[in-house]
Amino acid sequence: MVTLKIDGQKVTVRKLSTILDAARKLDIPIPTLCHHPALSPFGGCRLCLVEIKGSPKPVTSCTTFARDGMEVKTTSPQLENMRKMTLELLLSDHPTDCMVCERAGDCKLQELAYFYGIKENRFIGERRTYDKKDGNPFIERDMEKCILCGQCVRICDEIQGVGAIDFAYRGLKTKICPPFDKDLNCEFCGQCVAVCPTGALTGKMWKQKGRQNFTKIDTICPYCGCGCNITLHVRRNEVMRVSSKPETINEGWLCPKGRFGYQFISSPDRLTKPLIRIAPKEYSASYTRNIPPHPPLAKGGLRGGSDIFREVSWDEALDYIAGRLKDIREKSGPDAIGGLASARCTNEENYLFQKFMRAVIGTNNVDHCARY
C-alpha cells in the first residue's frame, strides 16, 4: 500500500494504482475522455493532467503510478487553461451538429465543453472529412466525430480479443478503421459503441428514435444461460435500444444478440398465446372430440401442410400436453419420449425439467442445446 496527498487530502491505495485511481477514491473530479477503468491506461486525451510537487511539468494522472509521500494538485489556473485549450483543439476538428447528433446529452466531449464554457472556437484550420460507407445493419461510424481516444481499439483487443479495428495513417489523417480501410466486418458485439465518448460510433437500429425521456427497465438477457443484465430503454411500450450497466455481473459487456437482437419483442409474428394444432388424422379421437369449434388461427402456416392452429389458454395447453404424454407412454413406453432443455432457462428450471423427465415420465432421454 502507498499513501499520498491529493489536494491536501490523504489517501491510501494499493501499489500500481494510478493517481487517477487515488483521486477517484477521494471523489475528486478529474476530466478524462480516453480513460476506462476496465482498459489499459492510454493517456491520449491529455485532459487528466495534474501537478506533482517536485515535478518540472504536469503529468497524466491516468498513466502515472501513485508513490508513497507524493503530493498532487488536480486543479490550478495553469491546469485549467491547458485543459480548456486541449478541448478547443479537439472541437476545432469536430462537427458542430449537436442539435441532431445521436449522442447529444450523453456526450462526454459536449459535457466538458459545457463545463468549461466553450461557446466559440478560436482555432480555425483544415478539417477531416470522411465518407460514410458502412453497409452493416448495426453500427454507424462517423469518423469526423472521432477524437482518437482509442477506447474502441482497446476494448476490441483487450476485452473481446478480436482486434477488428486499429489506428491507421498519420498526422491529421489519422483515423480508426478496419484493415485496409474497408467496411466494418466483425462480430458486431457493439462494445465499441458502448465505450465511445462521442457520436463517432452509434447504433443504426436506434437512430433518430429518441435520446432522452426513456423509461429504463433492468432485466435479464433472454438469449442464453449466462444471465447478463441488460437495461431496456422503453418509450410508448416499445423497446428503442438496449444497454448494460458496468456494475452488473457482465460488467456492462454484451454480445451481438444481447445488444441488437431485441426487435423480436415488438414483432407482429410473435406468438402471444399457446396454439394447438388440429390434425384429426394424426391425433386420436379421444383428444379431438372435446375441442370446441373455434375458427382456425392459421392455415398451412407454422409447420406447413394443411395443419390448422387455434389459440387456447395455458391451462388448456398444459392439459393437452399432459394427455398426449400419458397416451404416448402408455402405448409406446417412456423411452418413446425425449426432452430438450434450453440454455435460456435458469439452472433451477432445467433441473426441474430433467427431474420431471426422469421421475415422472420415466426416461433418461434428456438433452440440452448448450451441449453443442
C-alpha positions in Angstrom: 0.0 0.0 0.0 1.1 3.6 -0.6 -0.1 6.8 1.0 -0.2 10.1 -0.8 -1.8 13.5 -0.6 -4.2 14.8 -3.3 -5.4 18.4 -2.9 -4.4 18.2 0.7 -6.3 15.0 1.5 -4.5 11.8 2.5 -5.4 8.6 0.7 -4.0 5.1 0.8 -4.2 2.9 -2.2 -2.6 -0.4 -3.5 0.7 -0.4 -5.2 0.5 0.1 -9.0 -2.6 2.2 -8.6 -2.6 5.4 -10.6 -3.1 8.9 -9.4 -6.4 8.9 -11.2 -7.5 5.8 -9.2 -6.5 7.5 -5.9 -8.3 10.7 -6.8 -11.5 8.9 -7.6 -11.3 7.1 -4.3 -11.5 10.5 -2.7 -14.3 11.5 -5.2 -12.1 14.3 -6.6 -13.2 15.0 -10.2 -10.5 14.9 -12.9 -11.8 15.2 -16.5 -11.0 12.4 -18.9 -12.0 11.3 -22.4 -9.8 8.3 -23.2 -9.8 6.6 -19.8 -11.9 3.5 -19.0 -11.4 1.6 -15.7 -11.5 -1.8 -17.5 -9.0 -0.9 -20.1 -5.2 -0.3 -20.1 -4.1 3.3 -19.5 -3.7 5.3 -22.7 -3.0 9.0 -21.8 -4.2 10.2 -25.2 -6.7 13.0 -24.4 -4.3 14.9 -22.1 -7.2 16.2 -20.0 -6.3 14.4 -16.8 -3.1 16.4 -16.3 -2.1 17.0 -12.6 0.8 18.7 -10.9 3.2 16.7 -8.6 5.3 18.5 -6.1 8.9 18.4 -7.3 8.0 17.5 -10.9 9.0 20.1 -13.5 5.9 19.7 -15.6 2.3 18.3 -15.4 1.8 14.6 -15.9 -1.2 12.5 -17.0 -2.8 11.1 -13.9 -4.2 8.0 -15.7 -0.7 6.7 -16.6 1.3 7.9 -13.6 1.5 5.4 -10.6 0.9 6.7 -7.1 4.0 6.8 -4.9 4.4 6.9 -1.2 4.6 10.5 0.1 3.6 12.0 -3.2 1.8 15.4 -3.1 -0.6 16.1 -6.0 -2.6 19.1 -7.2 -5.5 18.3 -9.5 -6.5 21.9 -10.3 -4.8 25.2 -10.8 -5.1 28.1 -13.2 -2.4 26.6 -15.4 -4.0 23.2 -15.5 -7.5 24.6 -16.2 -6.1 26.7 -19.1 -4.3 23.7 -20.5 -7.4 21.6 -20.3 -9.6 24.2 -21.9 -7.1 24.7 -24.7 -7.0 20.9 -25.3 -10.8 20.9 -25.6 -10.7 23.8 -28.0 -8.2 21.9 -30.2 -10.4 18.8 -30.2 -13.5 20.9 -31.0 -11.7 22.7 -33.8 -11.9 19.5 -35.9 -15.2 18.3 -34.6 -18.7 18.7 -36.3 -21.0 21.2 -34.6 -24.2 19.3 -35.3 -25.1 18.7 -31.7 -28.7 19.6 -32.5 -29.1 16.4 -34.5 -26.3 14.3 -33.1 -27.4 10.9 -31.7 -25.3 11.4 -28.6 -26.4 14.9 -27.7 -26.9 15.0 -23.9 -24.9 11.8 -23.5 -21.6 13.0 -25.0 -18.6 13.5 -22.8 -17.0 16.0 -25.1 -20.2 18.1 -25.1 -20.4 17.9 -21.3 -16.8 19.1 -20.9 -17.3 21.9 -23.4 -20.3 22.9 -21.3 -18.4 22.9 -18.0 -15.5 24.9 -19.5 -17.9 27.4 -21.2 -16.6 26.9 -24.7 -19.1 28.7 -27.0 -16.8 29.6 -29.9 -13.6 28.2 -31.2 -10.5 30.4 -31.8 -8.7 27.7 -33.7 -9.6 27.5 -37.4 -7.9 25.3 -39.9 -8.1 22.2 -42.1 -10.8 19.7 -41.1 -11.1 16.0 -41.7 -13.9 14.7 -44.0 -14.8 11.1 -44.5 -17.4 9.2 -46.5 -19.9 7.1 -44.6 -19.9 3.7 -46.2 -20.6 1.0 -43.7 -23.1 -1.5 -45.1 -23.8 -3.4 -41.8 -27.2 -3.0 -40.1 -25.8 -2.5 -36.6 -23.0 0.1 -36.2 -22.7 3.5 -37.8 -19.3 5.1 -37.9 -19.0 8.9 -38.2 -15.2 9.3 -38.1 -15.4 13.1 -38.3 -16.7 13.0 -34.7 -13.9 10.7 -33.6 -11.4 12.2 -31.1 -9.0 9.3 -31.3 -9.4 8.3 -27.7 -8.6 4.7 -28.6 -11.2 3.2 -26.3 -12.9 1.3 -29.2 -9.5 -0.1 -30.2 -8.6 -1.2 -26.7 -11.9 -2.8 -25.9 -11.9 -4.7 -29.2 -8.4 -6.0 -28.5 -8.3 -6.4 -24.7 -11.9 -7.4 -23.8 -13.2 -9.1 -27.0 -9.8 -10.3 -28.3 -10.9 -9.6 -31.9 -8.7 -6.6 -33.0 -11.1 -5.7 -35.8 -10.0 -2.0 -35.7 -6.9 0.0 -35.1 -5.2 3.3 -35.7 -4.2 4.0 -39.3 -2.5 6.8 -41.2 -0.6 9.7 -39.6 -1.0 13.3 -38.5 -4.2 15.0 -39.3 -5.2 12.0 -41.5 -5.0 9.6 -38.5 -8.2 7.6 -38.2 -9.5 4.4 -36.6 -10.6 1.8 -39.1 -10.7 -1.9 -40.1 -7.7 -3.3 -42.1 -7.1 -1.6 -45.4 -9.8 0.9 -44.5 -12.6 -1.4 -45.6 -16.1 -1.6 -44.3 -16.5 -2.8 -40.7 -16.8 -6.6 -40.7 -16.6 -8.1 -37.3 -18.7 -9.8 -34.6 -20.8 -6.6 -34.1 -20.9 -7.0 -30.4 -21.3 -3.3 -30.0 -18.7 -2.9 -27.2 -17.1 -0.1 -29.2 -20.4 1.7 -29.3 -20.8 1.3 -25.5 -17.5 3.0 -24.7 -17.3 5.7 -27.4 -17.5 9.1 -25.6 -18.8 11.0 -28.6 -21.2 10.3 -31.5 -18.5 8.7 -33.6 -19.9 5.2 -33.0 -23.7 4.8 -32.7 -26.3 2.1 -33.2 -28.1 2.2 -36.5 -31.2 0.4 -35.1 -31.9 3.3 -32.7 -31.0 6.2 -34.9 -33.5 9.1 -34.6 -35.7 7.2 -32.2 -35.0 9.5 -29.3 -32.2 10.4 -27.0 -33.8 11.1 -23.6 -37.1 10.6 -21.7 -36.9 6.8 -21.8 -38.2 4.5 -19.2 -35.3 2.3 -18.2 -36.1 -1.2 -17.1 -33.4 -3.5 -15.8 -33.9 -7.2 -16.7 -32.0 -10.3 -17.8 -30.9 -11.1 -21.4 -33.1 -13.9 -22.8 -30.6 -15.4 -25.2 -28.5 -17.8 -23.2 -27.8 -19.1 -19.7 -25.1 -16.5 -18.8 -27.7 -14.3 -17.2 -26.3 -11.0 -18.4 -28.0 -7.9 -17.0 -29.5 -5.5 -19.6 -31.3 -2.2 -19.4 -34.2 -1.7 -21.8 -34.8 1.9 -23.0 -38.6 1.9 -23.4 -40.8 4.6 -24.9 -44.6 4.1 -25.5 -44.3 0.4 -24.6 -41.7 -0.2 -27.3 -38.0 -1.1 -26.7 -35.9 1.5 -28.5 -32.4 0.4 -27.5 -30.6 -1.9 -25.1 -27.6 -1.1 -22.9 -26.0 -2.7 -19.8 -24.6 -1.2 -16.6 -20.9 -1.6 -15.6 -21.7 -2.7 -12.0 -23.7 -5.8 -13.2 -22.4 -9.4 -13.4 -21.4 -8.9 -17.0 -19.6 -5.6 -16.2 -21.6 -3.9 -18.9 -20.4 -6.1 -21.8 -22.9 -7.7 -24.1 -22.9 -10.0 -27.2 -24.4 -9.1 -30.5 -27.7 -10.8 -29.7 -28.0 -9.1 -26.3 -27.3 -5.6 -27.6 -29.0 -5.6 -31.0 -31.4 -8.6 -31.0 -34.4 -7.0 -29.4 -36.7 -6.4 -32.4 -38.5 -9.7 -31.8 -40.2 -8.1 -28.8 -42.5 -6.0 -31.0 -42.6 -8.3 -34.0 -46.1 -8.9 -35.4 -45.1 -12.5 -36.0 -44.6 -13.1 -32.3 -46.9 -15.6 -30.6 -48.7 -14.2 -27.6 -50.9 -17.3 -26.7 -50.4 -21.1 -26.9 -51.5 -22.8 -30.1 -52.9 -26.3 -30.6 -52.6 -27.9 -33.9 -55.7 -29.5 -35.2 -54.8 -32.6 -37.2 -57.6 -35.2 -36.9 -55.6 -37.8 -39.0 -52.7 -37.7 -36.6 -54.4 -37.3 -33.2 -56.8 -39.9 -31.8 -60.5 -39.0 -31.4 -60.2 -39.1 -27.6 -58.2 -35.8 -27.8 -60.0 -34.1 -30.6 -63.7 -34.7 -29.8 -63.5 -32.2 -26.8 -62.0 -29.4 -28.9 -64.6 -26.7 -29.4 -65.1 -25.5 -33.0 -63.1 -22.3 -32.8 -62.1 -20.6 -36.0 -58.6 -21.5 -37.2 -55.8 -19.1 -36.5 -53.6 -20.0 -39.5 -53.7 -22.5 -42.4 -50.7 -24.2 -43.8 -48.6 -21.9 -41.7 -46.5 -22.6 -38.7 -45.3 -26.1 -39.7 -46.5 -26.4 -43.3 -49.0 -28.8 -44.8 -52.7 -28.4 -44.2 -52.4 -28.1 -40.4 -54.8 -25.7 -38.6 -53.9 -23.9 -35.4 -56.1 -22.3 -32.8 -55.4 -20.2 -29.7 -56.0 -21.7 -26.3 -55.4 -20.8 -22.7 -52.3 -22.0 -20.8 -54.4 -24.4 -18.7 -55.9 -26.0 -21.8 -52.5 -26.2 -23.5 -50.9 -27.9 -20.4 -53.8 -30.3 -20.1 -53.4 -31.2 -23.7 -49.7 -31.8 -23.4 -50.1 -33.9 -20.3 -52.8 -36.1 -22.1 -50.5 -36.6 -25.1 -47.5 -37.5 -23.0 -49.6 -40.0 -21.0 -51.0 -41.5 -24.1 -47.6 -42.0 -25.8 -46.1 -43.5 -22.6 -49.0 -46.0 -22.3 -48.9 -47.1 -25.9 -45.1 -47.0 -26.7 -43.3 -46.8 -23.4 -41.5 -43.9 -21.7 -38.4 -44.2 -24.0 -40.5 -43.1 -26.9 -40.5 -39.6 -25.3 -37.5 -37.3 -25.3 -37.0 -33.9 -23.7 -34.9 -30.9 -24.9 -34.0 -28.3 -22.3 -33.0 -24.7 -23.1 -30.0 -22.6 -22.2 -32.4 -19.7 -21.9 -33.9 -21.2 -18.8 -32.4 -20.9 -15.3 -30.4 -23.8 -13.7 -33.4 -24.4 -11.4 -35.8 -24.6 -14.3 -33.6 -27.0 -16.2 -33.1 -29.1 -13.0 -36.9 -29.4 -12.6 -37.3 -30.3 -16.3 -34.8 -33.2 -16.2 -36.3 -34.3 -12.8 -39.8 -34.4 -14.5 -38.5 -36.4 -17.4 -36.7 -39.0 -15.2 -39.1 -39.2 -12.3 -42.5 -38.6 -13.9 -42.1 -39.7 -17.5 -39.5 -42.4 -16.6 -36.9 -41.8 -19.3 -33.3 -40.6 -19.5 -33.8 -39.1 -23.0 -32.9 -35.6 -21.9 -30.6 -33.3 -23.9 -29.6 -29.6 -23.9 -29.0 -27.1 -26.6 -25.8 -25.8 -24.9 -24.1 -29.2 -25.1 -23.3 -28.5 -28.7 
